[in-house]
Amino acid sequence: MEKTNSRIEQAAALIRAGQLVAFPTETVYGLGANALDSTAVDKIYAVKGRPATSPLIVHVDSQFMARELTVEWPPAAQLLADKFWPGPLTLVLKKHARVPQNVTAGLDTVGVRMPAHETALALIQAAGLPIAAPSANRFMQLSPTSAAHVQGVFGDRVFILDEGSSPRVGIESTVLSLVDKPLLLRPGMISKSQLEAVIGAIGIAISSSEIPHASPGLHDKHYSPRTRLVLVDRELPAGRGIYLYRTKVLPANELVAMPQAADEYGAALYAALHAADKEGWDWIAVENLPDGADWTAIRDRLKRAAGWA
């Protein structure tokens, strides 16, 4: 524990000094910087190759810290934070002027969440400030769910708080706007129906080409391996590939069995895609998923990975 605390203090010092730190959350590894330091935030965009039109999510250690970043904290925000924080839910609210414009892609709103991960919370607490953090990958590429994934992309360019590979969720957070009326911007493993059970009816954002985007993760192609990824029901592409399946209805060159339950599938998905992407296949085929609400976020990620969104 002493070694872990020492690493967290080292990482916190780097954050306060305007440097980048990769750290684990219950969803994916994030690439973090001081959310109140526009120069530090610029480094995130530069290292990732991320366009300035894609806003960042700000990670906090408490509702109090989140409220300091906003000018409005509606009753719905209180209800949802009480129910789902810490956890994989990002709330989009009117931002306070202290939040730099590059954090929010120039928008007057900011996405905030309190991660459900001991190390992430300890880092934010030790730094004493909110941390802006997208996924610790190159823009549009596969999200990392292990320190090894981050290391493989950035090497020693970024300090990594190494917690191995054990995401509880494994899929990026649900993003919900509470500006004007509740609107689901990005699906996640906290479902629309779970949110509606707390605050009532929620709309769904219509996909558009508006720039900047209202939420991260809205590009048509995103979360993508280097290897061609296809979603299939019956016929597989020509060439040699690897097939991620649940029901094994198709033959393939190699088969990778995936969990049957949506939450377990989500937690395992990116690791399976990272492993397949290293093997030099012509394609990665993924069996189309059920239509149930609990699979919505996973279907969204796979469609974007295949360029279908």
C-alpha positions as CSV (number, residue, x, y, z in Angstrom):
1,M,0.0,0.0,0.0
2,E,2.9,2.4,0.8
3,K,4.3,1.9,-2.7
4,T,0.8,2.5,-4.2
5,N,0.4,5.7,-2.2
6,S,3.9,6.8,-3.3
7,R,2.9,6.3,-6.9
8,I,-0.3,8.2,-6.4
9,E,1.5,11.1,-4.8
10,Q,4.0,11.1,-7.7
11,A,1.2,11.2,-10.2
12,A,-0.7,13.9,-8.3
13,A,2.5,16.1,-8.3
14,L,2.7,15.7,-12.0
15,I,-0.9,16.7,-12.5
16,R,-0.4,19.8,-10.4
17,A,2.8,20.6,-12.4
18,G,0.8,20.6,-15.7
19,Q,1.9,17.1,-16.9
20,L,-0.2,14.1,-18.2
21,V,-1.0,11.0,-16.2
22,A,-2.7,7.8,-17.4
23,F,-4.9,6.3,-14.7
24,P,-7.4,3.5,-14.4
25,T,-11.1,4.0,-13.9
26,E,-14.0,1.4,-13.8
27,T,-14.6,2.1,-17.5
28,V,-11.3,2.5,-19.3
29,Y,-7.9,4.0,-18.6
30,G,-8.0,7.8,-18.8
31,L,-5.3,10.3,-20.0
32,G,-5.5,13.0,-17.4
33,A,-4.5,16.6,-16.9
34,N,-5.4,19.5,-14.6
35,A,-8.8,20.5,-15.8
36,L,-8.3,24.1,-14.7
37,D,-5.0,24.5,-16.6
38,S,-5.6,25.2,-20.3
39,T,-2.0,24.6,-21.2
40,A,-2.0,21.2,-19.6
41,V,-5.3,20.3,-21.4
42,D,-3.7,21.3,-24.7
43,K,-1.2,18.5,-24.1
44,I,-4.0,15.9,-24.1
45,Y,-5.2,17.0,-27.5
46,A,-1.6,17.0,-28.9
47,V,-0.6,13.6,-27.5
48,K,-3.8,11.9,-28.6
49,G,-4.1,13.7,-31.9
50,R,-7.6,14.6,-30.8
51,P,-9.5,17.4,-32.6
52,A,-10.3,20.5,-30.6
53,T,-13.9,20.1,-31.4
54,S,-14.3,17.0,-29.2
55,P,-14.9,18.0,-25.5
56,L,-13.4,16.3,-22.5
57,I,-15.0,14.8,-19.5
58,V,-13.9,16.2,-16.1
59,H,-13.4,13.7,-13.3
60,V,-14.1,14.8,-9.7
61,D,-13.9,13.2,-6.3
62,S,-17.2,14.6,-4.9
63,Q,-20.4,16.3,-5.7
64,F,-19.0,19.4,-4.1
65,M,-16.1,19.5,-6.7
66,A,-18.5,18.9,-9.5
67,R,-20.8,21.8,-8.4
68,E,-17.7,24.1,-8.3
69,L,-17.3,23.5,-12.1
70,T,-21.0,24.4,-12.9
71,V,-23.3,27.4,-12.6
72,E,-26.4,25.3,-12.3
73,W,-27.0,22.1,-10.3
74,P,-30.6,21.2,-11.0
75,P,-32.6,18.8,-8.8
76,A,-32.1,16.0,-11.5
77,A,-28.3,16.3,-11.1
78,Q,-28.6,15.8,-7.4
79,L,-30.9,12.8,-7.7
80,L,-28.7,11.1,-10.3
81,A,-25.5,11.9,-8.5
82,D,-26.9,10.5,-5.3
83,K,-28.0,7.3,-7.1
84,F,-25.2,6.6,-9.5
85,W,-22.0,8.4,-8.2
86,P,-19.4,7.2,-8.0
87,G,-20.0,5.4,-11.2
88,P,-20.0,5.5,-15.0
89,L,-22.4,8.4,-15.5
90,T,-21.3,11.8,-16.9
91,L,-23.6,14.7,-16.4
92,V,-23.5,17.6,-18.8
93,L,-24.3,21.0,-17.2
94,K,-23.8,24.7,-17.7
95,K,-20.1,25.3,-17.0
96,H,-18.5,27.8,-14.7
97,A,-16.1,30.4,-16.2
98,R,-13.2,28.8,-14.3
99,V,-13.4,25.8,-16.7
100,P,-11.1,26.5,-19.7
101,Q,-12.7,26.7,-23.1
102,N,-10.5,23.9,-24.5
103,V,-11.9,21.4,-22.0
104,T,-15.4,21.9,-23.4
105,A,-14.5,22.4,-27.1
106,G,-15.7,26.0,-26.8
107,L,-19.2,25.0,-25.6
108,D,-20.8,26.6,-22.5
109,T,-21.4,23.2,-21.0
110,V,-19.1,20.7,-19.2
111,G,-19.3,17.0,-18.6
112,V,-18.5,15.8,-15.1
113,R,-18.4,12.5,-13.4
114,M,-17.1,10.8,-10.2
115,P,-15.4,7.5,-11.2
116,A,-16.0,4.4,-9.2
117,H,-12.4,3.4,-8.9
118,E,-10.3,3.6,-5.7
119,T,-7.1,4.7,-7.5
120,A,-8.8,7.3,-9.7
121,L,-10.5,8.9,-6.7
122,A,-7.2,8.8,-4.7
123,L,-5.4,10.6,-7.5
124,I,-8.0,13.3,-7.7
125,Q,-8.0,13.7,-3.9
126,A,-4.2,13.8,-3.8
127,A,-4.0,16.3,-6.6
128,G,-6.6,18.5,-5.0
129,L,-8.2,19.5,-8.3
130,P,-10.5,18.1,-11.0
131,I,-8.9,16.0,-13.8
132,A,-9.9,16.3,-17.4
133,A,-9.4,12.8,-19.0
134,P,-10.5,11.2,-22.2
135,S,-9.4,7.6,-22.9
136,A,-5.7,7.0,-22.9
137,N,-5.4,6.1,-26.6
138,R,-4.8,7.7,-30.0
139,F,-7.9,9.5,-31.2
140,M,-10.5,7.1,-32.7
141,Q,-8.5,4.0,-31.8
142,L,-9.4,1.2,-29.3
143,S,-9.9,2.3,-25.7
144,P,-7.4,0.9,-23.2
145,T,-8.5,-1.3,-20.4
146,S,-5.1,-2.2,-19.1
147,A,-1.8,-0.4,-18.4
148,A,-0.2,-2.5,-21.1
149,H,-2.6,-1.1,-23.7
150,V,-1.5,2.4,-22.7
151,Q,2.1,1.5,-22.6
152,G,1.8,0.0,-26.1
153,V,0.5,3.3,-27.5
154,F,2.5,6.0,-25.6
155,G,5.5,4.1,-24.2
156,D,7.3,6.3,-21.7
157,R,5.8,9.6,-23.0
158,V,3.1,9.4,-20.3
159,F,3.3,8.5,-16.6
160,I,1.0,5.5,-16.0
161,L,-0.6,4.5,-12.7
162,D,-0.5,0.8,-13.3
163,E,-3.5,-1.2,-12.0
164,G,-3.1,-4.1,-14.4
165,S,-6.3,-5.1,-16.3
166,S,-9.5,-5.5,-14.4
167,P,-12.2,-3.0,-15.5
168,R,-15.5,-3.5,-13.7
169,V,-17.4,-1.8,-16.6
170,G,-15.1,-1.7,-19.5
171,I,-17.3,0.6,-21.7
172,E,-17.1,4.4,-21.6
173,S,-19.6,6.2,-19.4
174,T,-23.2,7.1,-20.2
175,V,-23.4,10.8,-21.0
176,L,-26.6,12.7,-20.1
177,S,-27.2,16.4,-20.7
178,L,-29.3,18.2,-18.1
179,V,-29.3,21.5,-19.9
180,D,-32.9,22.5,-20.8
181,K,-34.3,19.0,-20.7
182,P,-32.7,15.6,-20.0
183,L,-31.1,14.2,-23.2
184,L,-29.0,11.1,-23.6
185,L,-26.0,12.0,-25.6
186,R,-24.0,8.7,-25.4
187,P,-25.3,5.3,-24.2
188,G,-23.4,3.5,-21.5
189,M,-23.8,0.6,-19.1
190,I,-26.1,2.8,-17.0
191,S,-29.1,2.5,-19.2
192,K,-31.8,5.0,-20.3
193,S,-34.4,3.1,-18.3
194,Q,-32.3,3.2,-15.2
195,L,-32.0,7.0,-15.5
196,E,-35.7,7.4,-16.2
197,A,-36.5,5.5,-13.1
198,V,-34.9,8.3,-11.1
199,I,-35.8,11.5,-13.0
200,G,-38.6,10.6,-15.5
201,A,-38.6,10.8,-19.3
202,I,-35.3,11.3,-21.2
203,G,-34.9,12.2,-24.8
204,I,-32.3,10.7,-27.1
205,A,-29.9,13.0,-29.0
206,I,-30.3,12.7,-32.8
207,S,-27.1,12.0,-34.5
208,S,-25.8,15.1,-36.4
209,S,-22.7,16.5,-38.0
210,E,-22.7,19.5,-35.7
211,I,-19.2,20.6,-34.6
212,P,-18.2,20.8,-31.9
213,H,-19.9,17.6,-30.6
214,A,-22.0,17.8,-27.5
215,S,-20.3,14.8,-26.1
216,P,-17.2,12.7,-26.6
217,G,-17.5,9.5,-28.7
218,L,-19.9,10.7,-31.3
219,H,-17.7,10.3,-34.4
220,D,-19.1,7.9,-37.0
221,K,-15.9,5.8,-36.7
222,H,-14.5,5.5,-33.2
223,Y,-13.1,2.9,-30.7
224,S,-11.6,1.2,-33.7
225,P,-8.8,-1.5,-34.0
226,R,-6.3,-1.2,-36.8
227,T,-7.6,-4.4,-38.2
228,R,-10.8,-4.2,-40.3
229,L,-13.8,-4.9,-38.0
230,V,-17.1,-6.2,-39.3
231,L,-20.4,-7.2,-37.7
232,V,-21.8,-10.4,-39.0
233,D,-24.9,-12.7,-38.8
234,R,-23.9,-15.3,-41.4
235,E,-21.3,-14.8,-44.1
236,L,-17.7,-14.0,-43.1
237,P,-15.4,-11.8,-45.2
238,A,-12.8,-13.4,-47.5
239,G,-9.3,-14.0,-46.1
240,R,-8.1,-15.1,-42.7
241,G,-9.6,-13.6,-39.5
242,I,-10.8,-14.0,-36.0
243,Y,-14.4,-14.3,-34.9
244,L,-15.7,-13.1,-31.5
245,Y,-19.0,-14.9,-30.9
246,R,-21.6,-15.6,-28.3
247,T,-23.6,-18.4,-30.0
248,K,-21.1,-19.8,-32.4
249,V,-23.3,-20.0,-35.4
250,L,-20.5,-19.4,-37.9
251,P,-17.2,-21.1,-38.7
252,A,-14.0,-19.0,-38.7
253,N,-10.3,-19.3,-38.8
254,E,-10.1,-18.7,-35.1
255,L,-12.9,-18.4,-32.5
256,V,-13.0,-16.4,-29.4
257,A,-15.9,-17.1,-27.0
258,M,-17.4,-14.0,-25.4
259,P,-19.5,-13.8,-22.2
260,Q,-23.3,-14.2,-22.5
261,A,-24.3,-11.5,-20.1
262,A,-24.1,-7.8,-21.4
263,D,-22.2,-6.5,-18.3
264,E,-19.6,-9.2,-18.6
265,Y,-19.3,-8.9,-22.3
266,G,-18.8,-5.1,-22.0
267,A,-16.0,-5.6,-19.4
268,A,-14.2,-8.1,-21.7
269,L,-14.8,-6.5,-25.1
270,Y,-11.9,-4.0,-25.5
271,A,-9.3,-6.5,-24.1
272,A,-10.5,-9.1,-26.7
273,L,-10.2,-6.6,-29.5
274,H,-6.8,-5.5,-28.4
275,A,-5.6,-9.1,-28.3
276,A,-7.1,-9.8,-31.8
277,D,-5.6,-6.6,-33.2
278,K,-2.1,-7.8,-32.4
279,E,-2.3,-11.0,-34.4
280,G,-2.2,-9.7,-38.0
281,W,-5.5,-11.0,-39.2
282,D,-7.3,-9.7,-42.4
283,W,-10.4,-9.0,-40.3
284,I,-12.0,-9.2,-36.9
285,A,-15.6,-10.4,-37.2
286,V,-18.0,-9.8,-34.3
287,E,-21.3,-11.6,-34.0
288,N,-24.2,-9.1,-34.1
289,L,-25.7,-8.6,-30.6
290,P,-29.2,-8.9,-29.1
291,D,-31.6,-6.0,-29.4
292,G,-32.1,-5.7,-25.6
293,A,-31.6,-2.4,-23.8
294,D,-28.8,-3.8,-21.8
295,W,-26.8,-4.2,-25.0
296,T,-27.4,-0.7,-26.4
297,A,-24.0,0.8,-25.3
298,I,-22.0,-2.3,-26.6
299,R,-23.8,-2.2,-29.9
300,D,-23.0,1.5,-30.2
301,R,-19.3,1.0,-29.6
302,L,-19.1,-1.9,-32.1
303,K,-21.0,0.0,-34.8
304,R,-18.7,2.9,-34.4
305,A,-15.7,0.6,-34.4
306,A,-16.9,-0.8,-37.7
307,G,-17.7,2.7,-39.1
308,W,-21.4,2.0,-39.2
309,A,-22.7,4.7,-36.9
